[in-house]
Amino acid sequence: EEGEGERQIAVVLGASRAPVGAIATGIARGAFERLLRYVSNVKVNGRYLFEEQRVKLTLVDLMARIQLARQAYMGAALFNDAFGTSRIMQRPIMRLMEKLPQPILRSPVMRRLFRSRWIYRMVKEMAARHVSEEDIRLAAAHSSLAKFCSSDLAMDVCSKAVEIMGPDGLLQEYGVEKSFRDAKLTQIYEGTNQINRLYVFKNALLP
């Protein structure tokens, strides 16, 4: 309805940005494992790369940050399940819809029903009863935090991998260049990371 666009965006993105954080963390983990495999098998001046102190410190730092990013997106997902709009899916009528066969759910009649004003008002009233505005704001903040932390980490891991691997980091056979491009995408979609930082400020820091 008119005037509710921003709130609807906050609700939807509050549920979807944490999974983007999971995707970005997976990209970071993949790039990290490729880097670890590389430094364990490549020698420079007669020594394996992982024997260099700067490489050891970089690997430990990246490993720790990957673990923190995982905690961020898991925390956001758990918060949304417990207090956010995911609670609506736990209501009996929504569970009943989940059990309907796919051919019925995809039928023209059901499609018209799901787009009807009646369904819209029913879900809206259900959300108003079971999800508070404060919970919606905090779910959005947690999800935005997970999204930008994880995607910034993914870019940093890929950048560090390319730096350590040198020209080899740009070769397709090592896979890091693909991770680099994927990581950049996660910084942009579902709202740029700058927008997500503003969401965190607006929904978590402002009284």
Buried (B, 14 or more C-beta within 10 A) or exposed (E): EEEEEEEEEBBEBBBBBBBBBBBBBBBBBBBBEBBBEBBEEBEEEEEEBBEBEEBEEBBEEBBEBBEEBBEBBBBBBBBBBEBBBBBBEEBEEEEEBEEEEEEEEEEEEBEEEEEEEEEEEEBEEBBEEBBEEEBBBBBBBBBBBBBBBBBBBBBBBBBBBBEBBEEBBEEEEBBBBBBBEBBBBBBEEBBBBEEBBEBBEBBBEEE
